[in-house]
Amino acid sequence: MSPLILSIVSIGRRTRDNVNGVRSSGDHRNPGHVEALEILLQGLCGVHKERLRIHELCLKSGPNLGHVASEVRVLCDLEQPDPTWMVRHIGGAMRGSGADQISVLVRAMVESKVSKNVLRLFYALGYKLDHELLRVGFAFHFQRGASITVTVSSVNKMLKLHATDEAVPVTPGIQLVEVTALASSENYTEVAAAVSSFCEYLAPLLHLSKPGTSTGVVSTAAAAAASLMSDAGVTT
């Protein structure tokens, strides 16, 4: 049986007068919301952050593999001393009344370690490269009623094929915040409750919601970030 992945996200956008979620650390007109979020997460999680630099390639099946298109993602964390490749397939979102009653998105996921020449295999099978991204940021992995991961990252595109050193932001000034947890078909409601409970601690700095659902402007974010930065002794 495939494990389930539960996710809830927020997208922080830099604007002129207000902020939705978190602000890019490159904006010096207001306290760094990314730094403030990091301080908050450090206190909540009680573990050190892990830096991320993940090269992600999205492959889609060709017509020779059937009428129903499939998609797999090949990933490698370039920040690790000995980078390893992973292949991941994430299914569609759970539907029905049960899905509507929980505040997170539930999807089946299959993931496995692979060798670095895995692209050659998928190309031989008939898959084609759809797009590739470089996600740069940090993550916290911790236990709080469930095994939870919080990732804060910017999404970058490659100007040349596989040229990760030349990647540029897809949407400058935006950080993607993701909270995910693994669950099974027997305990996903309990894990969903644990994820939702944790996310409440992130307000009023940012609000999170199911992917595809707008969180709206967090009017208290600037004041909350300034307070966190001040308590931590950080000046901007």
N, CA, C and O of each residue as an XYZ file, in Angstrom:
944
protein
N       0.839     -1.197      0.000
C       0.000      0.000      0.000
C       0.875      1.249      0.000
O       1.815      1.356      0.788
N       0.569      2.177     -0.873
C       1.369      3.393     -0.975
C       1.095      4.309      0.209
O      -0.050      4.421      0.647
N       2.140      4.977      0.744
C       1.900      5.958      1.802
C       1.162      7.159      1.254
O       1.172      7.404      0.047
N       0.523      7.908      2.134
C      -0.188      9.119      1.752
C       0.628     10.319      2.184
O       1.284     10.283      3.225
N       0.595     11.379      1.400
C       1.263     12.619      1.768
C       0.195     13.682      1.972
O      -0.661     13.884      1.111
N       0.249     14.359      3.113
C      -0.689     15.421      3.443
C       0.044     16.737      3.321
O       1.148     16.879      3.848
N      -0.545     17.705      2.637
C       0.162     18.971      2.418
C      -0.751     20.162      2.581
O      -1.956     20.092      2.340
N      -0.141     21.261      3.000
C      -0.821     22.536      3.157
C       0.220     23.602      2.868
O       1.361     23.478      3.314
N      -0.142     24.651      2.132
C       0.875     25.578      1.638
C       0.462     27.027      1.829
O      -0.700     27.344      2.085
N       1.454     27.890      1.697
C       1.241     29.333      1.614
C       2.260     29.894      0.644
O       3.405     29.442      0.617
N       1.864     30.862     -0.142
C       2.775     31.537     -1.053
C       2.891     32.975     -0.600
O       1.902     33.709     -0.580
N       4.110     33.385     -0.232
C       4.344     34.747      0.240
C       4.722     35.639     -0.917
O       5.679     35.344     -1.633
N       3.995     36.722     -1.120
C       4.259     37.626     -2.230
C       4.668     38.995     -1.712
O       4.027     39.542     -0.815
N       5.735     39.547     -2.278
C       6.181     40.887     -1.903
C       5.324     41.911     -2.632
O       5.194     41.860     -3.855
N       4.739     42.840     -1.884
C       3.919     43.891     -2.470
C       4.390     45.238     -1.954
O       5.323     45.314     -1.155
N       3.737     46.309     -2.418
C       4.181     47.648     -2.040
C       3.828     47.974     -0.594
O       4.658     48.509      0.141
N       2.584     47.650     -0.173
C       2.133     48.082      1.148
C       1.840     46.950      2.119
O       1.783     47.175      3.328
N       1.650     45.723      1.607
C       1.328     44.646      2.518
C       1.956     43.364      2.040
O       2.623     43.335      1.006
N       1.743     42.300      2.795
C       2.393     41.041      2.464
C       1.416     39.895      2.655
O       0.671     39.862      3.634
N       1.420     38.966      1.729
C       0.622     37.757      1.841
C       1.566     36.614      2.197
O       2.321     36.140      1.348
N       1.523     36.177      3.438
C       2.414     35.113      3.857
C       3.735     35.663      4.324
O       3.772     36.371      5.330
N       4.833     35.368      3.632
C       6.151     35.831      4.047
C       6.764     36.712      2.969
O       6.435     36.587      1.790
N       7.640     37.588      3.374
C       8.282     38.509      2.437
C       9.675     38.021      2.085
O      10.350     37.399      2.905
N      10.095     38.302      0.886
C      11.441     37.931      0.458
C      12.471     38.618      1.337
O      12.322     39.785      1.698
N      13.528     37.870      1.678
C      14.566     38.455      2.526
C      15.338     39.544      1.795
O      16.112     40.272      2.417
N      15.143     39.667      0.491
C      15.848     40.695     -0.255
C      15.210     42.063     -0.168
O      15.771     43.032     -0.679
N      14.049     42.173      0.468
C      13.359     43.450      0.585
C      13.796     44.104      1.894
O      13.453     43.618      2.972
N      14.541     45.190      1.811
C      15.097     45.814      3.013
C      14.215     46.936      3.557
O      14.600     47.606      4.515
N      13.032     47.154      2.960
C      12.183     48.231      3.445
C      11.453     47.848      4.717
O      11.043     48.730      5.472
N      11.276     46.541      4.985
C      10.608     46.034      6.170
C      11.424     44.881      6.730
O      12.291     44.349      6.036
N      11.158     44.473      8.007
C      11.893     43.343      8.579
C      11.777     42.114      7.687
O      10.761     41.925      7.018
N      12.811     41.279      7.673
C      12.814     40.104      6.811
C      11.835     39.057      7.306
O      12.050     38.434      8.346
N      10.758     38.866      6.556
C       9.744     37.918      6.988
C      10.242     36.479      6.909
O       9.824     35.641      7.709
N      11.119     36.178      5.968
C      11.676     34.830      5.897
C      12.513     34.554      7.138
O      12.408     33.475      7.722
N      13.343     35.512      7.551
C      14.147     35.341      8.755
C      13.257     35.199      9.989
O      13.541     34.400     10.880
N      12.181     35.980     10.031
C      11.257     35.892     11.166
C      10.584     34.521     11.207
O      10.430     33.934     12.279
N      10.186     34.012     10.044
C       9.577     32.689      9.988
C      10.570     31.623     10.433
O      10.201     30.674     11.124
N      11.823     31.780     10.039
C      12.850     30.821     10.454
C      13.015     30.821     11.966
O      13.149     29.760     12.575
N      13.008     31.998     12.573
C      13.123     32.103     14.035
C      11.938     31.411     14.706
O      12.110     30.673     15.675
N      10.743     31.655     14.186
C       9.538     31.044     14.754
C       9.589     29.531     14.627
O       9.285     28.817     15.582
N       9.972     29.036     13.454
C      10.034     27.594     13.236
C      11.096     26.941     14.116
O      10.896     25.836     14.621
N      12.225     27.625     14.300
C      13.280     27.090     15.158
C      12.766     26.876     16.575
O      13.058     25.862     17.210
N      12.000     27.841     17.058
C      11.451     27.724     18.400
C      10.374     26.653     18.503
O      10.304     25.938     19.503
N       9.539     26.539     17.484
C       8.451     25.563     17.511
C       8.949     24.138     17.322
O       8.459     23.213     17.969
N       9.922     23.960     16.437
C      10.351     22.611     16.065
C      11.427     22.060     16.991
O      11.497     20.852     17.215
N      12.272     22.946     17.534
C      13.329     22.499     18.432
C      14.439     21.725     17.755
O      15.173     20.986     18.411
N      14.570     21.889     16.427
C      15.646     21.222     15.680
C      16.298     22.250     14.766
O      15.742     23.318     14.513
N      17.484     21.910     14.276
C      18.178     22.803     13.355
C      17.607     22.648     11.951
O      17.137     21.573     11.577
N      17.649     23.706     11.193
C      17.162     23.666      9.821
C      18.154     22.927      8.934
O      19.336     22.805      9.258
N      17.649     22.443      7.817
C      18.489     21.842      6.787
C      18.389     22.706      5.540
O      17.289     23.032      5.093
N      19.517     23.072      4.983
C      19.509     23.858      3.751
C      19.170     22.955      2.567
O      19.582     21.796      2.510
N      18.410     23.511      1.625
C      17.963     22.748      0.467
C      18.400     23.433     -0.824
O      18.391     24.659     -0.934
N      18.772     22.626     -1.776
C      19.034     23.093     -3.142
C      18.662     21.933     -4.061
O      19.525     21.182     -4.516
N      17.378     21.802     -4.322
C      16.850     20.604     -4.964
C      16.626     20.829     -6.455
O      15.866     21.705     -6.868
N      17.307     20.016     -7.241
C      17.110     20.009     -8.687
C      15.968     19.038     -8.981
O      16.058     17.855     -8.651
N      14.907     19.527     -9.593
C      13.704     18.733     -9.824
C      13.372     18.717    -11.313
O      13.250     19.768    -11.943
N      13.228     17.524    -11.864
C      12.883     17.358    -13.272
C      11.532     16.662    -13.365
O      11.330     15.608    -12.762
N      10.621     17.243    -14.110
C       9.290     16.679    -14.293
C       9.243     15.960    -15.641
O       9.491     16.574    -16.679
N       8.927     14.666    -15.632
C       8.860     13.855    -16.842
C       7.423     13.407    -17.080
O       6.729     13.007    -16.145
N       6.984     13.476    -18.318
C       5.633     13.041    -18.672
C       5.707     11.949    -19.730
O       6.570     11.960    -20.607
N       4.768     10.997    -19.619
C       4.780      9.853    -20.518
C       4.360     10.248    -21.923
O       3.593     11.191    -22.119
N       4.883      9.499    -22.908
C       4.518      9.708    -24.297
C       3.310      8.856    -24.671
O       2.845      8.057    -23.858
N       2.795      9.014    -25.890
C       1.598      8.279    -26.318
C       1.794      6.774    -26.377
O       0.819      6.024    -26.342
N       3.050      6.317    -26.468
C       3.298      4.873    -26.533
C       3.090      4.178    -25.198
O       3.118      2.949    -25.131
N       2.882      4.950    -24.127
C       2.710      4.371    -22.791
C       1.256      4.331    -22.347
O       0.971      4.105    -21.170
N       0.329      4.549    -23.285
C      -1.089      4.464    -22.944
C      -1.797      5.787    -23.107
O      -1.174      6.835    -23.274
N      -3.123      5.714    -23.054
C      -3.940      6.909    -23.268
C      -3.947      7.838    -22.052
O      -4.130      9.047    -22.194
N      -3.750      7.277    -20.870
C      -3.745      8.086    -19.646
C      -2.316      8.548    -19.368
O      -1.429      7.730    -19.125
N      -2.102      9.839    -19.405
C      -0.763     10.388    -19.193
C      -0.325     10.190    -17.740
O      -1.130     10.304    -16.816
N       0.947      9.895    -17.556
C       1.513      9.775    -16.208
C       2.662     10.752    -16.060
O       3.282     11.159    -17.042
N       2.935     11.118    -14.832
C       3.976     12.104    -14.547
C       4.815     11.619    -13.384
O       4.281     11.177    -12.367
N       6.122     11.701    -13.531
C       7.035     11.372    -12.440
C       8.015     12.526    -12.280
O       8.267     13.285    -13.216
N       8.550     12.638    -11.095
C       9.536     13.684    -10.818
C      10.829     13.048    -10.335
O      10.826     12.178     -9.464
N      11.920     13.494    -10.910
C      13.245     13.033    -10.514
C      13.914     14.181     -9.770
O      13.995     15.295    -10.287
N      14.398     13.913     -8.553
C      14.909     14.966     -7.693
C      16.277     14.632     -7.142
O      16.611     13.469     -6.916
N      17.065     15.677     -6.930
C      18.374     15.520     -6.306
C      18.655     16.753     -5.456
O      18.592     17.878     -5.952
N      18.969     16.542     -4.167
C      19.317     17.651     -3.280
C      20.805     17.927     -3.418
O      21.636     17.202     -2.870
N      21.131     18.973     -4.150
C      22.530     19.318     -4.441
C      23.260     19.862     -3.226
O      24.481     20.018     -3.257
N      22.530     20.154     -2.158
C      23.144     20.695     -0.948
C      23.826     19.596     -0.130
O      24.679     19.888      0.708
N      23.457     18.345     -0.367
C      24.009     17.238      0.402
C      25.449     16.944     -0.015
O      25.784     17.106     -1.189
N      26.316     16.512      0.917
C      27.712     16.194      0.581
C      27.815     15.116     -0.494
O      28.693     15.163     -1.356
N      26.906     14.143     -0.430
C      26.886     13.075     -1.424
C      25.481     13.018     -2.024
O      24.671     12.186     -1.617
N      25.185     13.890     -2.982
C      23.822     13.980     -3.530
C      23.351     12.654     -4.113
O      24.087     11.978     -4.832
N      22.116     12.297     -3.793
C      21.501     11.092     -4.338
C      20.226     11.472     -5.073
O      19.581     12.469     -4.747
N      19.869     10.669     -6.063
C      18.689     10.934     -6.878
C      17.508     10.128     -6.365
O      17.655      8.999     -5.898
N      16.324     10.742     -6.464
C      15.076     10.082     -6.076
C      14.084     10.207     -7.227
O      14.091     11.199     -7.956
N      13.240      9.206     -7.385
C      12.125      9.316     -8.320
C      10.842      9.285     -7.490
O      10.709      8.486     -6.563
N       9.912     10.154     -7.833
C       8.693     10.314     -7.026
C       7.471     10.417     -7.935
O       7.475     11.138     -8.933
N       6.452      9.696     -7.574
C       5.159      9.829     -8.253
C       4.117     10.191     -7.209
O       3.977      9.499     -6.200
N       3.384     11.275     -7.447
C       2.327     11.714     -6.529
C       0.995     11.630     -7.253
O       0.822     12.216     -8.322
N       0.065     10.909     -6.677
C      -1.244     10.726     -7.281
C      -2.137     11.932     -7.123
O      -1.746     12.949     -6.550
N      -3.341     11.804     -7.641
C      -4.310     12.888     -7.532
C      -4.842     13.052     -6.120
O      -4.696     12.159     -5.286
N      -5.457     14.192     -5.855
C      -5.971     14.483     -4.520
C      -7.140     13.569     -4.170
O      -7.941     13.207     -5.030
N      -7.222     13.207     -2.906
C      -8.346     12.419     -2.414
C      -9.641     13.210     -2.599
O      -9.683     14.417     -2.359
N     -10.677     12.525     -3.022
C     -11.969     13.174     -3.257
C     -13.024     12.587     -2.345
O     -12.814     11.561     -1.699
N     -14.177     13.268     -2.305
C     -15.292     12.773     -1.512
C     -15.524     13.591     -0.264
O     -14.826     14.571     -0.002
N     -16.525     13.169      0.511
C     -16.900     13.925      1.711
C     -15.787     13.942      2.743
O     -15.617     14.927      3.462
N     -15.017     12.842      2.820
C     -13.926     12.809      3.783
C     -12.871     13.848      3.490
O     -12.324     14.464      4.405
N     -12.576     14.047      2.188
C     -11.572     15.041      1.805
C     -12.062     16.448      2.087
O     -11.266     17.316      2.447
N     -13.354     16.691      1.931
C     -13.901     18.028      2.145
C     -13.894     18.419      3.618
O     -13.925     19.606      3.943
N     -13.856     17.445      4.502
C     -13.971     17.728      5.927
C     -12.630     17.978      6.616
O     -12.597     18.319      7.798
N     -11.522     17.810      5.884
C     -10.215     18.074      6.478
C      -9.561     19.240      5.749
O      -9.872     19.521      4.592
N      -8.652     19.911      6.446
C      -8.079     21.161      5.934
C      -6.779     20.960      5.179
O      -6.093     21.935      4.870
N      -6.420     19.716      4.872
C      -5.195     19.447      4.139
C      -5.510     18.638      2.887
O      -6.576     18.031      2.777
N      -4.575     18.639      1.952
C      -4.706     17.862      0.732
C      -4.066     16.494      0.957
O      -2.945     16.412      1.460
N      -4.761     15.426      0.592
C      -4.277     14.068      0.793
C      -4.050     13.414     -0.568
O      -4.957     13.358     -1.398
N      -2.819     12.914     -0.789
C      -2.480     12.272     -2.059
C      -1.602     11.053     -1.799
O      -0.815     11.037     -0.853
N      -1.742     10.038     -2.639
C      -0.870      8.870     -2.552
C       0.486      9.209     -3.164
O       0.562      9.948     -4.145
N       1.553      8.668     -2.582
C       2.894      8.972     -3.061
C       3.747      7.706     -3.090
O       3.701      6.895     -2.165
N       4.522      7.546     -4.155
C       5.502      6.464     -4.262
C       6.853      7.114     -4.526
O       6.971      7.954     -5.418
N       7.876      6.735     -3.758
C       9.192      7.353     -3.861
C      10.273      6.299     -3.696
O      10.136      5.385     -2.883
N      11.346      6.424     -4.466
C      12.437      5.447     -4.380
C      13.746      6.095     -4.775
O      13.777      7.002     -5.606
N      14.846      5.616     -4.166
C      16.171      6.059     -4.566
C      16.523      5.432     -5.914
O      16.148      4.294     -6.196
N      17.245      6.186     -6.738
C      17.642      5.705     -8.058
C      19.078      6.139     -8.342
O      19.630      6.981     -7.633
N      19.669      5.569     -9.367
C      21.021      5.947     -9.771
C      20.969      7.218    -10.605
O      19.902      7.619    -11.069
N      22.112      7.844    -10.793
C      22.157      9.128    -11.473
C      21.865      9.037    -12.965
O      21.631     10.059    -13.611
N      21.875      7.839    -13.516
C      21.560      7.685    -14.933
C      20.095      7.324    -15.162
O      19.741      6.782    -16.209
N      19.242      7.626    -14.174
C      17.830      7.260    -14.265
C      17.128      7.954    -15.437
O      16.177      7.407    -15.994
N      17.586      9.151    -15.816
C      16.953      9.854    -16.937
C      17.054      9.032    -18.222
O      16.121      8.998    -19.024
N      18.188      8.378    -18.401
C      18.372      7.558    -19.598
C      17.316      6.453    -19.663
O      16.809      6.128    -20.736
N      16.992      5.883    -18.502
C      15.981      4.830    -18.438
C      14.604      5.365    -18.810
O      13.896      4.766    -19.620
N      14.226      6.496    -18.213
C      12.893      7.040    -18.486
C      12.758      7.496    -19.941
O      11.698      7.339    -20.547
N      13.816      8.053    -20.491
C      13.766      8.443    -21.900
C      13.584      7.212    -22.783
O      12.851      7.258    -23.771
N      14.248      6.113    -22.431
C      14.111      4.875    -23.197
C      12.701      4.304    -23.094
O      12.214      3.668    -24.029
N      12.048      4.530    -21.960
C      10.684      4.044    -21.774
C       9.653      4.883    -22.529
O       8.513      4.455    -22.711
N      10.056      6.081    -22.967
C       9.136      6.927    -23.707
C       8.709      8.190    -22.980
O       7.849      8.925    -23.465
N       9.304      8.449    -21.816
C       9.012      9.688    -21.094
C       9.793     10.844    -21.718
O      10.864     10.658    -22.297
N       9.233     12.024    -21.584
C       9.891     13.224    -22.099
C       9.981     14.264    -20.988
O       9.111     14.344    -20.121
N      11.050     15.060    -21.030
C      11.223     16.127    -20.040
C      10.220     17.241    -20.314
O      10.209     17.830    -21.395
N       9.376     17.523    -19.317
C       8.393     18.597    -19.456
C       8.974     19.922    -18.975
O       8.871     20.932    -19.672
N       9.581     19.929    -17.796
C      10.244     21.121    -17.279
C      11.149     20.720    -16.125
O      11.036     19.616    -15.593
N      12.040     21.613    -15.743
C      12.903     21.378    -14.592
C      12.999     22.647    -13.760
O      12.925     23.760    -14.280
N      13.165     22.454    -12.458
C      13.197     23.564    -11.514
C      14.349     23.378    -10.538
O      14.881     22.279    -10.381
N      14.720     24.465     -9.891
C      15.669     24.425     -8.782
C      15.009     25.107     -7.596
O      14.709     26.300     -7.638
N      14.788     24.342     -6.543
C      14.183     24.889     -5.319
C      15.292     25.164     -4.312
O      16.063     24.269     -3.966
N      15.367     26.398     -3.848
C      16.430     26.813     -2.930
C      15.801     27.350     -1.645
O      14.932     28.221     -1.692
N      16.235     26.838     -0.513
C      15.675     27.312      0.749
C      16.130     26.458      1.915
O      17.287     26.042      1.980
N      15.205     26.196      2.844
C      15.545     25.395      4.015
C      14.321     24.618      4.472
O      13.193     24.913      4.076
N      14.565     23.619      5.316
C      13.479     22.775      5.810
C      13.720     22.399      7.262
O      14.859     22.350      7.725
N      12.625     22.135      7.975
C      12.671     21.605      9.335
C      11.932     20.269      9.341
O      10.815     20.176      8.831
N      12.549     19.234      9.915
C      11.922     17.922     10.063
C      11.784     17.650     11.565
O      12.766     17.728     12.303
N      10.582     17.336     12.011
C      10.366     17.184     13.446
C       9.139     16.311     13.710
O       8.377     15.989     12.798
N       8.968     15.940     14.971
C       7.844     15.123     15.410
C       6.937     15.966     16.282
O       7.378     16.519     17.289
N       5.661     16.071     15.901
C       4.699     16.831     16.701
C       3.306     16.237     16.449
O       2.489     16.814     15.733
N       3.065     15.097     17.041
C       1.829     14.376     16.786
C       1.881     13.600     15.482
O       1.008     12.774     15.215
N       2.889     13.855     14.676
C       3.137     13.184     13.406
C       4.531     13.604     12.945
O       5.095     14.565     13.468
N       5.072     12.906     11.993
C       6.369     13.285     11.419
C       6.121     14.360     10.367
O       5.639     14.067      9.273
N       6.452     15.610     10.703
C       6.088     16.776      9.883
C       7.340     17.407      9.290
O       8.396     17.438      9.922
N       7.207     17.905      8.076
C       8.270     18.657      7.414
C       7.740     20.010      6.978
O       6.686     20.096      6.349
N       8.469     21.066      7.312
C       8.137     22.419      6.851
C       9.253     22.866      5.915
O      10.425     22.867      6.292
N       8.885     23.243      4.700
C       9.852     23.683      3.699
C       9.561     25.112      3.284
O       8.417     25.458      2.990
N      10.594     25.942      3.261
C      10.493     27.327      2.797
C      11.478     27.472      1.642
O      12.681     27.297      1.833
N      10.989     27.786      0.459
C      11.886     27.797     -0.697
C      11.424     28.770     -1.764
O      10.255     29.147     -1.831
N      12.376     29.165     -2.595
C      12.071     29.910     -3.804
C      12.204     28.957     -4.982
O      13.029     28.044     -4.958
N      11.396     29.168     -6.005
C      11.396     28.296     -7.173
C      12.118     29.000     -8.310
O      11.787     30.133     -8.662
N      13.113     28.319     -8.885
C      13.933     28.904     -9.937
C      13.878     28.049    -11.199
O      13.713     26.831    -11.128
N      14.017     28.692    -12.340
C      14.033     27.978    -13.618
C      15.427     28.046    -14.222
O      16.205     28.956    -13.935
N      15.726     27.057    -15.068
C      17.014     26.997    -15.732
C      16.937     27.667    -17.101
O      16.019     27.402    -17.877
N      17.906     28.536    -17.394
C      17.935     29.181    -18.697
C      18.483     28.240    -19.763
O      18.186     28.385    -20.948
N      19.301     27.257    -19.318
C      19.814     26.231    -20.214
C      19.544     24.876    -19.579
O      19.396     24.780    -18.360
N      19.478     23.839    -20.384
C      19.167     22.501    -19.902
C      20.143     22.067    -18.807
O      21.354     22.017    -19.022
N      19.590     21.752    -17.621
C      20.338     21.245    -16.471
C      21.361     22.244    -15.911
O      22.203     21.861    -15.099
N      21.304     23.507    -16.324
C      22.288     24.502    -15.864
C      21.830     25.104    -14.533
O      21.340     26.233    -14.490
N      21.993     24.343    -13.451
C      21.507     24.791    -12.144
C      22.233     26.028    -11.635
O      21.659     26.813    -10.880
N      23.487     26.212    -12.038
C      24.255     27.377    -11.581
C      23.770     28.674    -12.231
O      24.134     29.761    -11.782
N      22.957     28.571    -13.276
C      22.450     29.751    -13.964
C      20.952     29.941    -13.737
O      20.298     30.683    -14.470
N      20.413     29.271    -12.724
C      18.980     29.349    -12.459
C      18.578     30.743    -11.981
O      19.324     31.404    -11.259
N      17.396     31.173    -12.394
C      16.856     32.480    -11.998
C      15.455     32.276    -11.429
O      14.769     31.332    -11.823
N      15.011     33.141    -10.508
C      13.690     32.972     -9.897
C      12.560     33.007    -10.926
O      12.559     33.831    -11.841
N      11.609     32.103    -10.757
C      10.411     32.119    -11.605
C       9.562     33.333    -11.270
O       9.063     34.014    -12.166
N       9.398     33.603     -9.993
C       8.616     34.748     -9.513
C       9.429     35.442     -8.425
O       9.299     35.090     -7.253
N      10.264     36.417     -8.781
C      11.120     37.080     -7.785
C      10.300     37.652     -6.627
O       9.221     38.211     -6.822
N      10.843     37.497     -5.417
C      10.176     38.054     -4.249
C       9.123     37.161     -3.647
O       8.396     37.592     -2.752
N       9.014     35.911     -4.114
C       8.001     34.999     -3.593
C       8.678     33.788     -2.971
O       9.598     33.212     -3.551
N       8.216     33.408     -1.787
C       8.680     32.207     -1.113
C       7.496     31.250     -0.978
O       6.385     31.667     -0.650
N       7.740     29.984     -1.228
C       6.721     28.949     -1.079
C       6.921     28.246      0.250
O       8.003     27.722      0.515
N       5.905     28.228      1.080
C       5.952     27.559      2.376
C       5.053     26.327      2.312
O       3.858     26.433      2.036
N       5.637     25.164      2.567
C       4.888     23.910      2.501
C       5.023     23.157      3.820
O       6.117     23.039      4.371
N       3.902     22.653      4.317
C       3.899     21.786      5.492
C       3.355     20.434      5.046
O       2.214     20.344      4.593
N       4.160     19.386      5.171
C       3.756     18.060      4.709
C       4.000     17.022      5.793
O       4.817     17.223      6.692
N       3.280     15.910      5.695
C       3.453     14.798      6.626
C       3.028     13.514      5.933
O       2.113     13.506      5.110
N       3.712     12.426      6.282
C       3.350     11.120      5.743
C       2.322     10.463      6.645
O       2.369     10.601      7.868
N       1.382      9.739      6.019
C       0.323      9.065      6.768
C      -0.051      7.788      6.038
O       0.467      7.506      4.957
N      -0.940      7.027      6.623
C      -1.486      5.832      5.993
C      -2.988      6.008      5.849
O      -3.556      6.981      6.345
N      -3.627      5.069      5.171
C      -5.079      5.154      4.997
C      -5.804      4.964      6.321
O      -6.981      5.305      6.436
N      -5.111      4.418      7.326
C      -5.750      4.201      8.626
C      -5.646      5.410      9.546
O      -6.525      5.618     10.382
N      -4.589      6.213      9.415
C      -4.394      7.293     10.394
C      -4.347      8.684      9.787
O      -3.926      9.624     10.460
N      -4.772      8.850      8.511
C      -4.594     10.167      7.877
C      -5.417     11.262      8.554
O      -5.024     12.428      8.509
N      -6.551     10.921      9.183
C      -7.338     11.957      9.857
C      -6.594     12.488     11.082
O      -6.627     13.688     11.358
N      -5.924     11.596     11.815
C      -5.150     12.038     12.977
C      -3.948     12.874     12.545
O      -3.628     13.882     13.175
N      -3.285     12.453     11.470
C      -2.141     13.210     10.973
C      -2.592     14.581     10.449
O      -1.913     15.585     10.666
N      -3.728     14.617      9.766
C      -4.270     15.889      9.273
C      -4.543     16.841     10.429
O      -4.281     18.040     10.323
N      -5.065     16.320     11.527
C      -5.333     17.156     12.699
C      -4.037     17.692     13.284
O      -3.983     18.846     13.711
N      -2.982     16.864     13.311
C      -1.692     17.302     13.840
C      -1.094     18.403     12.971
O      -0.544     19.374     13.491
N      -1.198     18.256     11.644
C      -0.673     19.272     10.738
C      -1.444     20.578     10.900
O      -0.840     21.647     10.985
N      -2.759     20.500     10.944
C      -3.583     21.703     11.089
C      -3.305     22.403     12.411
O      -3.261     23.632     12.478
N      -3.118     21.608     13.465
C      -2.836     22.184     14.782
C      -1.505     22.924     14.768
O      -1.400     24.023     15.314
N      -0.495     22.334     14.152
C       0.802     23.000     14.077
C       0.707     24.307     13.298
O       1.296     25.311     13.698
N      -0.031     24.302     12.188
C      -0.123     25.493     11.341
C      -0.739     26.673     12.075
O      -0.467     27.823     11.731
N      -1.563     26.407     13.082
C      -2.161     27.495     13.842
C      -1.109     28.305     14.585
O      -1.307     29.492     14.846
N       0.007     27.672     14.926
C       1.074     28.379     15.634
C       1.804     29.378     14.733
O       2.515     30.251     15.231
N       1.634     29.260     13.416
C       2.328     30.149     12.489
C       1.595     31.470     12.292
O       2.174     32.428     11.781
N       0.340     31.529     12.687
C      -0.393     32.789     12.645
C       0.071     33.633     13.831
O       0.366     33.061     14.881
N       0.154     34.974     13.720
C      -0.316     35.806     12.603
C       0.749     36.113     11.544
O       0.568     37.022     10.734
N       1.865     35.355     11.544
C       2.913     35.635     10.564
C       2.487     35.203      9.166
O       2.733     35.908      8.187
N       1.851     34.044      9.079
C       1.314     33.609      7.781
C       0.195     32.619      8.011
O       0.126     31.966      9.053
N      -0.684     32.514      7.023
C      -1.777     31.555      7.036
C      -1.542     30.553      5.920
O      -1.061     30.905      4.843
N      -1.886     29.301      6.191
C      -1.709     28.264      5.190
C      -3.047     27.645      4.835
O      -3.979     27.647      5.640
N      -3.137     27.112      3.617
C      -4.374     26.491      3.166
C      -4.055     25.378      2.193
O      -2.899     25.190      1.814
N      -5.084     24.632      1.783
C      -4.893     23.592      0.788
C      -4.327     24.205     -0.490
O      -4.693     25.325     -0.846
N      -3.438     23.488     -1.190
C      -2.931     23.993     -2.470
C      -4.073     24.358     -3.405
O      -5.031     23.602     -3.564
N      -3.956     25.540     -4.024
C      -4.990     26.005     -4.939
C      -6.007     26.909     -4.295
O      -6.854     27.479     -4.983
N      -5.939     27.055     -2.957
C      -6.873     27.921     -2.236
C      -6.141     29.154     -1.748
O      -5.116     29.038     -1.076
N      -6.646     30.332     -2.073
C      -6.002     31.582     -1.666
C      -6.124     31.788     -0.171
O      -7.188     31.567      0.408
N      -5.026     32.215      0.463
C      -5.047     32.495      1.899
C      -5.443     33.930      2.203
O      -5.810     34.245      3.335
N      -5.373     34.806      1.202
C      -5.673     36.203      1.446
C      -4.498     36.910      2.107
O      -3.512     36.276      2.486
N      -4.610     38.206      2.239
C      -3.536     39.007      2.817
C      -3.500     38.836      4.328
O      -4.536     38.906      4.990
N      -2.323     38.614      4.867
C      -2.145     38.500      6.309
C      -1.749     39.872      6.824
O      -0.576     40.243      6.781
N      -2.712     40.614      7.304
C      -2.482     42.020      7.656
C      -1.552     42.189      8.848
O      -0.949     43.249      9.016
N      -1.429     41.149      9.683
C      -0.603     41.250     10.887
C       0.831     40.782     10.662
O       1.634     40.781     11.594
N       1.160     40.382      9.431
C       2.462     39.768      9.180
C       3.622     40.710      9.488
O       4.602     40.299     10.110
N       3.524     41.969      9.058
C       4.627     42.904      9.248
C       4.917     43.117     10.730
O       6.075     43.086     11.146
N       3.869     43.333     11.532
C       4.055     43.550     12.962
C       4.592     42.295     13.644
O       5.451     42.385     14.521
N       4.088     41.121     13.244
C       4.544     39.868     13.842
C       6.010     39.619     13.520
O       6.774     39.183     14.381
N       6.403     39.893     12.286
C       7.794     39.697     11.891
C       8.711     40.639     12.661
O       9.776     40.227     13.120
N       8.308     41.898     12.808
C       9.119     42.867     13.534
C       9.300     42.439     14.991
O      10.383     42.585     15.556
N       8.228     41.908     15.595
C       8.310     41.459     16.974
C       9.242     40.272     17.135
O      10.030     40.221     18.079
N       9.155     39.315     16.215
C      10.015     38.133     16.271
C      11.484     38.521     16.098
O      12.359     38.027     16.809
N      11.732     39.406     15.149
C      13.108     39.828     14.889
C      13.681     40.582     16.091
O      14.858     40.440     16.421
N      12.833     41.386     16.739
C      13.269     42.169     17.897
C      13.582     41.242     19.071
O      14.586     41.415     19.761
N      12.691     40.239     19.293
C      12.888     39.306     20.404
C      14.161     38.493     20.195
O      14.815     38.102     21.162
N      14.513     38.238     18.937
C      15.699     37.441     18.631
C      16.956     38.283     18.591
O      18.056     37.752     18.444
N      16.801     39.604     18.723
C      17.965     40.490     18.702
C      18.521     40.714     17.329
O      19.708     41.007     17.182
N      17.667     40.578     16.282
C      18.108     40.771     14.899
C      17.728     42.174     14.461
O      16.598     42.611     14.678
N      18.660     42.875     13.848
C      18.388     44.213     13.332
C      18.361     44.164     11.831
O      19.080     43.381     11.212
N      17.504     45.028     11.223
C      17.404     45.086      9.761
C      17.553     46.516      9.285
O      17.498     46.776      8.083
